Amino acid sequence: MHEHAHEPVWKQALAGSQMLLVAFGALVLMPLITGLDPNVALFTAGVGTLIFHVVTGGQIPIFLASSFAFIAPIIAAKGRFGLEETLGGLMAAGILYIILAGAVRARGTGFVTRLLPPVVIAPVIMTIGLGLASVAVHMASGRTGDGAAELVPYNTAIVIAMISLAVTIVMSVWAKGIFRLIPIMFGVIVGYILSWFAGIVDTTPVQEAPWFAVPNFVAPAFSWGAILFMIPVAIAPAIEHIGDVLAIGNVTRKNYLQKPGLHRTLLGDGLATSAASMLGGPPNTTYSEVTGAVMLTRNFNPKVMWWAAGTAIVLAFVGKFGAALQTIPVPVMGGILCLLFGSIAVVGLNTLIRHQVDLSQSRNLVIVGVTLVFGIGNMVVGTLEGIALCAVVAIALNLILPGEKEAWGKRIQEPKA
């Protein structure tokens, strides 16, 4: 069982910092886009990962960090309710996970698969990626994420954005080994250097920042408006979570839904998200990049993730580091996000393809079609909008429309050979 138990500590620590490197790009991009503090995000990702490992008995080699599913809702909620109340809403989303974990423990996983077949999961995940497409384009063009203000002249911005994107693509397609897993890092570094030469990097904050600083923690405030706004959003990452736990199980050849059990992993994720929002960090979710790294390095030792989490927590206290992250110019992030947000959409698409869902069936066509338009078009019905609305609509349509078997696609109904 414990073939890794006698690994030297330095080897584990090295492997752990390597895992953090893989998660790093997305981990800090998310708070930078939503205007949260990257140092806090590093801290809450580290703490969240540790909480998850304690709850699940340290059996799964998984790393938790800032969830992209919450980008659009956080931006919207911050504009409407302010940061503190948004954090309160995120905490409620974490609590929804915990309730879901209780339900799974009581009822088993059957009702989850009935509520969330591929035909529901896929369009919701696609919406998360495609709904953010305009944010990526605005940023790549040198504007703020909502397109309201120009930060960098378009001609400079688009060149830097496209080169950053190109570097990221080249690294993810042609690079070998571990380098293939950190294309975001390369994209950011090259983009940063270019921006430096173009004169659009302002390094005064880095010079002014202290080496050692306590991250800028923010406590949540609670209001029903923000809570009701955020809770339905949690459906999407809960779906993502189940997918990720299955994926890492495929890699390590273990069924984590049985042991430690889906109720444990959901509880771990929920507690990690609630803890993060108490300190002003973004909600946590399982990171598939890290699953990729586990697959590549074949290092299945969950202890490695403790080291990754520890490294993240230590980095959170380096003030200059966070200040440097905040000077990354918008076009650099925008270029890379063109690929990142797109790849979220493709994960959704892949869900449909893998399960061979027949989209010529009118029920499936209706569910996917309506969900995509509501989500990407940012339809508002009452207090629900965007991702929250389309998750609710997809689940409702799937329950109402006849033909339960069709929801799963061909792969499920054929008897297992």
C-alpha angles and dihedrals in degrees: 000000000000101000088147097048094095096048110129112260095239090056091053091047092050092048089048095053088048090056089050089052090056093049093040102088097054093035093063099030091063096058091040091057094045095042096246121136114271092209090056089047091054090049095047092045089054094045092042091052091050092049090050092051093048092050094046094043093249094282102126124069094223135135125207125209145143113332119228091204088076098052098095095039092049092050090048094045093047090055092048106035106014128244101290096052090044088057089050089054091049090052089054088052089055090050090052087059090052091051089047089052089054091050092050090049091051100040105024125235095294097095091049091058090046093051095040113038118161092267088063098037096049102058092042092054091044089053092054090058101036094041087063094049093101091051090056092047094048091050094046088053090054098257131119115272092265092046092240101124136026112235100170127024109264097239094053093041098051093051093050092044094051094047090049089050092047092051090049091050094046091050094048094048107033106023119101132229120339093355088068088064097054102053091131090060092053092046092052094046095049092043091049093052091048091048089050091057091044088054098237097119117095109200098178092100090056092051091047096046118095120239092236119039136152108243115258098259118193125198119222126244122206130232128156092231094060093039094053089045093054105036098075089048088066091070091075098054090042086060090046090049094057090049092051094048089052091047095053088046089056089053097048093034094236131121104233092175086071100036120052081002135228091266089060096047092046090048091050091050092046094050090046091052094046092048091049093051091049088063099039098262129132121265114275127237136171111273118231092193088065090048086055090052091050089052093050099044092037087220101146095170109124089203087074088069090056087060092047090051092047092051090051091052092050092049089051089070095054101099097192090053094058091044090053091051090053091056092062102122118244096241091057091056092040093056093050093044089060085071098034098051090042091053091055088056090050091053086059092047090049090056089062093045096046092053092041093231110191106231094185086073102099094224091056092044090052094048096048095039099049093041093052095049095044091048101042094038089049096232115195122212114173108309094339122094143155116348095001092054095045092049090053093044093049092051093045095048091049091053095045103042116080123248112065096181093058091061092073102045132223101304094067101048098049108092111256110257 
